[in-house]
Amino acid sequence: MKRLLGALAIAGAMAFIPPAHADDTVKIALVHGLSGSPLEAYSKQTTNGFNLGLEYATKGTMTVKGHKIEVIEKDTQFKPDVARALLAEAYGDDGALIAVGGTSSGVTTAMLPIAEENQKILLVEPAVADSLTGPNSNRYIFKTSRNSSMDMEAQALALKPDKDLYVATLAQDYAFGKDGVAAFKKALEGTGAHVVDEEYVPQNTTDFTATIQRLFDALKDKPGRRVIVIYVAGIDAMTPLAAADPGRYDIKISTGGNILPAMKAYKQVPGMEGAIYYYYGIPKNPINDWLVKEHEKRFGTPPDFFTAGGMAAALAIVKAIETSPDLKTDSLIKTMEGMSWDTPKGPMTFRKEDHQALQEMYHFKIKVDPKVAWAIPELVDVIKPDQMKIPVGRNNQE
């Protein structure tokens, strides 16, 4: 009897012993700039989109394959040294399985080696530069954000380049701007189009006077179509450029999409054509329908440029966890290489070689509606990934 009672006691005790993996929480760290730069608005949109994406993908349970999802958020203050330290902290002290970030391409570049040192995945969103999946990147880097080549391949297609096109570019003097202009020039190769001037301004400049004069001087006497292509983030180059009246030299302006507050300035250039990767009214799919409805319900505004990117990143992570045989980093990498998934932007696929997500872009033409606070990018054409020559940055398969 004593033996029986003892056995029962042991069995009862064992029933209350937590399993070896009692803490099945999966931690995901959002490591991006929330203060110290105009780009902080991009990070905040990414956060909203990411959380909405987790909610959509898990049907509100915030659980994937029995794992509770916990989101940790860290502010890099847009400082490379702070970003590196916080990413290491997220992987180490916090035990994050995957990190998402950063916002500035320059700051994100500093984060890449930390992922490799910790042998953990860094999912880049929303930073853009091609170099983030380039030769100096590594196998632990995946990227859901579009890259400079996508922006500029699509921009070039929207301009219908030929030998009669003369272009001058205006960009910021850091990785985002330089990679963008390099990609644009690459996109124009073989078309006969001419890039006659490249102007680079400080990242947070407000004075464009001398720059605009140089752009005008470079273009005003050229035959054919004359266009200034703007490629900036976090600053308003459109207003001073439009105010300088490029039309007196028959010069047009072209640029890509932006966040809705920035697109108020686009009202100065009705009819302008360019390319964009997301505007809430363009994609027609159930995920975007849900996002638009929920975002308007909760925040009183439509989802913005980077909200969709944050949601796409969350949907990618959930699918990876759902389909990977386990949560080891190598298993997740193998699962994500070549993985396709649906997003509010449309279908996306991680390219196996460099882990850049391929996605559609949209050729737009600006419409001005006095009832809408921002300019409306009306869809002209959908640009499929196979219509764009997106260089492979590195080969993680070698």
TAWODA-V966293 format. One record per residue. SS is DSSP state (h for helix, s for strand, l for the rest). Layout:
ss:SS
ss:SS
This chain:
ss:l
ss:h
ss:h
ss:h
ss:h
ss:h
ss:h
ss:h
ss:h
ss:h
ss:h
ss:h
ss:h
ss:h
ss:h
ss:l
ss:l
ss:l
ss:l
ss:l
ss:l
ss:l
ss:l
ss:l
ss:l
ss:s
ss:s
ss:s
ss:s
ss:s
ss:s
ss:s
ss:l
ss:l
ss:l
ss:l
ss:l
ss:l
ss:l
ss:h
ss:h
ss:h
ss:h
ss:h
ss:h
ss:h
ss:h
ss:h
ss:h
ss:h
ss:h
ss:h
ss:h
ss:h
ss:h
ss:h
ss:h
ss:l
ss:l
ss:l
ss:l
ss:l
ss:s
ss:s
ss:l
ss:l
ss:s
ss:s
ss:s
ss:s
ss:s
ss:s
ss:s
ss:s
ss:s
ss:l
ss:l
ss:l
ss:l
ss:h
ss:h
ss:h
ss:h
ss:h
ss:h
ss:h
ss:h
ss:h
ss:h
ss:h
ss:h
ss:l
ss:l
ss:l
ss:l
ss:l
ss:l
ss:s
ss:s
ss:s
ss:l
ss:l
ss:l
ss:l
ss:h
ss:h
ss:h
ss:h
ss:h
ss:h
ss:h
ss:h
ss:h
ss:h
ss:h
ss:h
ss:h
ss:h
ss:l
ss:l
ss:s
ss:s
ss:s
ss:s
ss:l
ss:l
ss:l
ss:l
ss:l
ss:h
ss:h
ss:h
ss:h
ss:l
ss:l
ss:l
ss:l
ss:l
ss:l
ss:l
ss:s
ss:s
ss:s
ss:l
ss:l
ss:l
ss:l
ss:h
ss:h
ss:h
ss:h
ss:h
ss:h
ss:h
ss:h
ss:h
ss:h
ss:h
ss:h
ss:l
ss:l
ss:l
ss:l
ss:l
ss:s
ss:s
ss:s
ss:s
ss:s
ss:s
ss:s
ss:s
ss:l
ss:l
ss:h
ss:h
ss:h
ss:h
ss:h
ss:h
ss:h
ss:h
ss:h
ss:h
ss:h
ss:h
ss:h
ss:h
ss:l
ss:l
ss:l
ss:l
ss:l
ss:s
ss:s
ss:s
ss:s
ss:s
ss:s
ss:s
ss:s
ss:l
ss:l
ss:l
ss:l
ss:l
ss:l
ss:l
ss:h
ss:h
ss:h
ss:h
ss:h
ss:h
ss:h
ss:h
ss:h
ss:h
ss:h
ss:l
ss:l
ss:l
ss:l
ss:l
ss:s
ss:s
ss:s
ss:s
ss:s
ss:s
ss:s
ss:l
ss:l
ss:l
ss:l
ss:l
ss:l
ss:h
ss:h
ss:h
ss:h
ss:h
ss:h
ss:l
ss:l
ss:h
ss:h
ss:h
ss:h
ss:l
ss:s
ss:s
ss:s
ss:s
ss:s
ss:l
ss:l
ss:l
ss:l
ss:l
ss:l
ss:h
ss:h
ss:h
ss:h
ss:h
ss:h
ss:h
ss:h
ss:l
ss:l
ss:l
ss:s
ss:s
ss:s
ss:s
ss:l
ss:l
ss:l
ss:l
ss:l
ss:l
ss:l
ss:l
ss:l
ss:h
ss:h
ss:h
ss:h
ss:h
ss:h
ss:h
ss:h
ss:h
ss:h
ss:h
ss:h
ss:h
ss:h
ss:l
ss:l
ss:l
ss:l
ss:l
ss:h
ss:h
ss:h
ss:h
ss:h
ss:h
ss:h
ss:h
ss:h
ss:h
ss:h
ss:h
ss:h
ss:h
ss:h
ss:h
ss:h
ss:h
ss:h
ss:l
ss:l
ss:l
ss:l
ss:l
ss:h
ss:h
ss:h
ss:h
ss:h
ss:h
ss:h
ss:h
ss:l
ss:l
ss:l
ss:s
ss:s
ss:s
ss:s
ss:l
ss:l
ss:s
ss:s
ss:s
ss:s
ss:s
ss:l
ss:l
ss:l
ss:l
ss:l
ss:s
ss:s
ss:s
ss:l
ss:l
ss:s
ss:s
ss:s
ss:s
ss:s
ss:s
ss:s
ss:l
ss:l
ss:l
ss:l
ss:l
ss:l
ss:l
ss:l
ss:s
ss:s
ss:s
ss:s
ss:s
ss:s
ss:s
ss:s
ss:l
ss:h
ss:h
ss:h
ss:l
ss:l
ss:l
ss:l
ss:l
ss:l
ss:l
ss:l
ss:l
ss:l
ss:l
